[in-house]
Amino acid sequence: MSKFMTMARQFRDDENGAAMVEYTVLLGIITVAVIATVVLVGTWVGGQWTTLNSTLTAAA
């Protein structure tokens, strides 16, 4: 357990560790934004296909 605590203290005091945490948080935010965009665009495209299908069915 003391080895783990020593590693945790070294990680906390190391500036590279802080930068890694910042980049990880940034990567998480970007990932959420990309997933949200894909879901929204997918919903929009699905609605467009449904509208097109309804229009073509009504015209036939």
N, CA, C and O of each residue as an XYZ file, in Angstrom:
240
protein
N       0.831     -1.197      0.000
C       0.000      0.000      0.000
C       0.868      1.250      0.000
O       0.518      2.250     -0.627
N       1.998      1.200      0.700
C       2.861      2.379      0.760
C       3.489      2.661     -0.602
O       3.748      3.815     -0.943
N       3.736      1.597     -1.387
C       4.276      1.800     -2.731
C       3.264      2.553     -3.601
O       3.625      3.442     -4.372
N       1.995      2.178     -3.459
C       0.934      2.858     -4.192
C       0.844      4.331     -3.785
O       0.688      5.205     -4.638
N       0.941      4.601     -2.492
C       0.874      5.988     -2.010
C       2.061      6.793     -2.526
O       1.911      7.957     -2.894
N       3.236      6.179     -2.553
C       4.415      6.861     -3.082
C       4.228      7.189     -4.558
O       4.553      8.292     -4.997
N       3.708      6.237     -5.319
C       3.457      6.487     -6.738
C       2.412      7.577     -6.922
O       2.535      8.406     -7.824
N       1.391      7.587     -6.082
C       0.350      8.610     -6.181
C       0.916      9.990     -5.887
O       0.566     10.960     -6.559
N       1.785     10.086     -4.894
C       2.408     11.384     -4.580
C       3.304     11.854     -5.723
O       3.298     13.034     -6.071
N       4.070     10.940     -6.304
C       4.937     11.311     -7.417
C       4.096     11.766     -8.607
O       4.435     12.741     -9.278
N       3.017     11.066     -8.860
C       2.127     11.441     -9.961
C       1.516     12.812     -9.718
O       1.401     13.615    -10.644
N       1.121     13.084     -8.475
C       0.513     14.363     -8.122
C       1.510     15.510     -8.285
O       1.149     16.586     -8.761
N       2.757     15.281     -7.893
C       3.761     16.337     -7.932
C       4.367     16.533     -9.320
O       4.977     17.568     -9.588
N       4.206     15.567    -10.185
C       4.784     15.642    -11.524
C       3.885     16.490    -12.423
O       2.682     16.242    -12.505
N       4.454     17.479    -13.091
C       3.661     18.347    -13.971
C       3.179     17.602    -15.205
O       2.141     17.950    -15.767
N       3.906     16.596    -15.631
C       3.452     15.808    -16.776
C       2.160     15.072    -16.440
O       1.300     14.891    -17.303
N       2.027     14.654    -15.201
C       0.793     13.995    -14.775
C      -0.386     14.946    -14.867
O      -1.468     14.555    -15.303
N      -0.186     16.195    -14.458
C      -1.267     17.182    -14.537
C      -1.639     17.453    -15.991
O      -2.819     17.588    -16.315
N      -0.653     17.533    -16.857
C      -0.928     17.761    -18.269
C      -1.686     16.575    -18.858
O      -2.589     16.753    -19.676
N      -1.316     15.367    -18.440
C      -2.000     14.186    -18.943
C      -3.465     14.183    -18.515
O      -4.341     13.817    -19.298
N      -3.732     14.589    -17.279
C      -5.112     14.656    -16.802
C      -5.890     15.707    -17.595
O      -7.042     15.479    -17.962
N      -5.272     16.842    -17.857
C      -5.944     17.898    -18.627
C      -6.271     17.414    -20.039
O      -7.372     17.646    -20.538
N      -5.322     16.747    -20.675
C      -5.576     16.235    -22.026
C      -6.633     15.141    -22.014
O      -7.408     15.027    -22.964
N      -6.682     14.342    -20.969
C      -7.697     13.305    -20.862
C      -9.083     13.921    -20.723
O     -10.033     13.456    -21.352
N      -9.203     14.951    -19.915
C     -10.492     15.642    -19.765
C     -10.898     16.273    -21.091
O     -12.060     16.188    -21.488
N      -9.956     16.902    -21.776
C     -10.242     17.508    -23.074
C     -10.678     16.452    -24.080
O     -11.613     16.679    -24.848
N     -10.017     15.310    -24.085
C     -10.389     14.223    -24.979
C     -11.794     13.724    -24.668
O     -12.554     13.399    -25.580
N     -12.138     13.661    -23.395
C     -13.485     13.246    -23.010
C     -14.542     14.218    -23.504
O     -15.591     13.804    -23.996
N     -14.270     15.504    -23.374
C     -15.223     16.524    -23.850
C     -15.400     16.432    -25.356
O     -16.522     16.500    -25.859
N     -14.300     16.278    -26.075
C     -14.369     16.171    -27.536
C     -15.134     14.912    -27.936
O     -15.927     14.943    -28.877
N     -14.905     13.819    -27.235
C     -15.599     12.568    -27.538
C     -17.108     12.712    -27.353
O     -17.885     12.261    -28.194
N     -17.519     13.339    -26.254
C     -18.953     13.555    -26.011
C     -19.551     14.434    -27.097
O     -20.661     14.176    -27.562
N     -18.825     15.472    -27.506
C     -19.325     16.366    -28.555
C     -19.476     15.630    -29.883
O     -20.457     15.838    -30.597
N     -18.525     14.784    -30.214
C     -18.600     14.035    -31.473
C     -19.765     13.053    -31.441
O     -20.498     12.931    -32.423
N     -19.940     12.360    -30.335
C     -21.056     11.406    -30.227
C     -22.389     12.130    -30.329
O     -23.296     11.660    -31.016
N     -22.520     13.267    -29.657
C     -23.765     14.039    -29.726
C     -24.040     14.511    -31.151
O     -25.182     14.478    -31.609
N     -23.002     14.946    -31.848
C     -23.165     15.403    -33.227
C     -23.600     14.261    -34.133
O     -24.485     14.436    -34.970
N     -22.990     13.103    -33.974
C     -23.358     11.947    -34.801
C     -24.809     11.547    -34.541
O     -25.539     11.230    -35.480
N     -25.228     11.559    -33.292
C     -26.616     11.208    -32.968
C     -27.584     12.222    -33.573
O     -28.597     11.841    -34.159
N     -27.279     13.500    -33.433
C     -28.178     14.525    -33.975
C     -28.252     14.475    -35.496
O     -29.339     14.568    -36.068
N     -27.119     14.330    -36.146
C     -27.121     14.251    -37.608
C     -27.834     12.982    -38.069
O     -28.567     13.007    -39.057
N     -27.623     11.879    -37.359
C     -28.307     10.636    -37.705
C     -29.810     10.766    -37.592
O     -30.547     10.263    -38.439
N     -30.266     11.436    -36.553
C     -31.708     11.666    -36.383
C     -32.255     12.531    -37.513
O     -33.332     12.258    -38.045
N     -31.512     13.571    -37.878
C     -31.944     14.461    -38.957
C     -32.015     13.708    -40.285
O     -32.986     13.845    -41.028
N     -30.991     12.917    -40.580
C     -30.969     12.159    -41.838
C     -32.112     11.143    -41.856
O     -32.761     10.957    -42.885
N     -32.355     10.495    -40.731
C     -33.473      9.552    -40.654
C     -34.802     10.234    -40.937
O     -35.657      9.677    -41.626
N     -34.977     11.434    -40.410
C     -36.205     12.196    -40.674
C     -36.338     12.580    -42.130
O     -37.437     12.559    -42.683
N     -35.239     12.929    -42.749
C     -35.260     13.284    -44.174
C     -35.635     12.073    -45.029
O     -36.418     12.198    -45.970
N     -35.080     10.903    -44.706
C     -35.421      9.697    -45.450
C     -36.892      9.332    -45.268
O     -37.551      8.902    -46.214
N     -37.398      9.502    -44.060
C     -38.814      9.211    -43.808
C     -39.702     10.143    -44.617
O     -40.693      9.707    -45.204
N     -39.351     11.421    -44.650
C     -40.122     12.390    -45.432
C     -40.073     12.048    -46.921
O     -41.092     12.095    -47.610
N     -38.890     11.705    -47.405
C     -38.754     11.334    -48.818
C     -39.570     10.087    -49.142
O     -40.246     10.030    -50.168
N     -39.504      9.105    -48.276
C     -40.267      7.876    -48.483
C     -41.770      8.155    -48.501
O     -42.497      7.620    -49.339
N     -42.229      8.996    -47.573
C     -43.658      9.326    -47.537
C     -44.080     10.064    -48.809
O     -45.145      9.793    -49.363
N     -43.261     10.975    -49.259
C     -43.573     11.743    -50.469
C     -43.624     10.840    -51.685
O     -44.534     10.951    -52.506
N     -42.647      9.943    -51.806
C     -42.627      9.045    -52.962
C     -43.785      8.049    -52.918
O     -44.350      7.706    -53.957
N     -44.140      7.584    -51.719
C     -45.253      6.661    -51.581
C     -46.570      7.335    -51.947
O     -47.412      6.732    -52.613
N     -46.753      8.582    -51.515
C     -47.971      9.316    -51.821
C     -48.073      9.628    -53.308
O     -49.174      9.658    -53.858
N     -46.929      9.862    -53.972
C     -46.952     10.187    -55.399
C     -47.231      8.943    -56.250
O     -47.729      9.046    -57.371
N     -46.910      7.793    -55.712
C     -47.106      6.559    -56.492
C     -48.526      6.142    -56.324
O     -48.942      5.128    -56.885
